[in-house]
Amino acid sequence: MSVTVDDDLWSAIGDPIRRRMVDLLLADGAGTATTLSRRLPVTRQAVSKHLVVLNRVGLIHVTPSGREKRYQVDEAQLARAVAQLADVGSTWDARLQRIKRIAEAIQRGQEKETIPKN
């Protein structure tokens, strides 16, 4: 199975603050920009900007809650990201196995050349 990699999604997840935000939201079930900013080394305004990016790629969804917004990880989009990562990993595993076989064949060929012929 080949999954199309969503570059926008991985660009969003590529930022360490956003990954930490996703971790916190998963651990807590939901959160606001204020609650997240208390646990991160960035301002509330920076957290809000990061949340916009995560929302734009569909990794989180927003629910109004009084004067604030509550953010939750979208489980389906997270599962999609995990599937993409697994697909990329298996593709690279196959590539590395081919490289290993080529290197071993080259090494065997060099060993044959160094064996003296009587």
C-alpha positions in Angstrom: 0.0 0.0 0.0 1.3 3.4 -0.9 0.1 6.4 0.9 0.5 9.9 -0.6 2.6 12.0 1.8 1.0 15.4 2.7 3.9 17.8 2.7 1.8 20.6 4.4 0.9 18.2 7.2 4.5 17.1 7.8 5.7 20.7 7.6 3.3 21.6 10.4 4.4 18.6 12.5 8.0 19.4 11.8 8.1 22.2 14.3 9.1 21.1 17.8 6.7 23.4 19.5 3.8 22.2 17.5 4.7 18.6 18.2 4.8 19.4 21.9 1.4 21.0 21.5 0.0 17.9 19.9 1.5 15.8 22.7 -0.1 18.0 25.3 -3.5 18.0 23.6 -3.4 14.2 23.3 -2.4 13.9 27.0 -5.1 16.3 28.2 -7.8 15.5 25.7 -8.2 19.2 24.8 -6.8 22.6 25.7 -6.9 26.4 25.1 -4.2 28.7 23.9 -3.9 29.9 27.4 -3.6 26.5 29.0 -1.0 25.5 26.4 1.0 28.6 26.8 1.4 28.0 30.5 3.2 24.7 29.6 5.3 25.9 26.7 8.3 28.2 26.4 6.4 30.6 24.1 3.8 33.3 24.5 0.1 32.8 24.2 0.2 34.8 20.9 2.8 32.3 19.5 0.7 29.4 20.7 -2.3 30.9 18.9 -0.3 31.1 15.6 0.9 27.5 16.0 -2.7 26.4 16.6 -3.7 28.1 13.3 -1.1 26.1 11.4 -2.2 22.8 13.1 -5.9 23.7 12.4 -5.2 24.6 8.7 -3.7 21.1 8.1 -6.6 19.5 9.9 -4.6 18.0 12.7 -6.7 19.7 15.4 -10.2 21.0 15.5 -11.6 24.0 17.3 -14.7 24.3 19.5 -15.8 27.7 20.9 -15.8 27.7 24.7 -17.0 31.0 26.1 -14.4 33.7 25.3 -11.8 31.1 24.3 -11.5 28.2 21.9 -10.9 24.6 22.9 -8.5 22.6 20.7 -8.5 18.9 20.3 -6.4 16.6 18.1 -8.4 15.2 15.2 -7.9 11.4 15.6 -8.6 10.6 12.0 -6.0 13.1 10.7 -3.5 11.8 13.3 -4.1 8.3 12.1 -3.5 9.5 8.5 -0.2 11.1 9.6 0.9 7.8 11.3 0.0 5.8 8.1 2.1 8.2 6.0 5.0 7.9 8.4 4.8 4.1 8.4 4.7 4.1 4.6 7.7 6.4 4.3 9.5 4.2 6.9 8.8 0.9 4.9 9.9 2.6 1.7 13.2 3.6 3.3 13.6 0.2 4.8 13.3 -1.4 1.4 15.8 1.1 -0.1 18.3 0.5 2.7 18.0 -3.3 2.1 18.8 -2.8 -1.6 21.8 -0.7 -0.7 23.0 -3.4 1.7 22.7 -6.1 -0.9 24.6 -4.0 -3.4 27.4 -3.2 -0.9 27.6 -6.9 0.1 27.9 -7.9 -3.6 30.6 -5.4 -4.2 32.4 -6.6 -1.1 32.2 -10.3 -2.3 33.5 -9.2 -5.7 36.5 -7.4 -4.1 37.2 -10.4 -1.8 37.3 -12.7 -4.9 39.9 -10.4 -6.6 42.2 -10.5 -3.5 42.2 -14.3 -3.3 45.5 -15.5 -5.0 45.0 -17.9 -7.9 47.4 -20.9 -8.0 
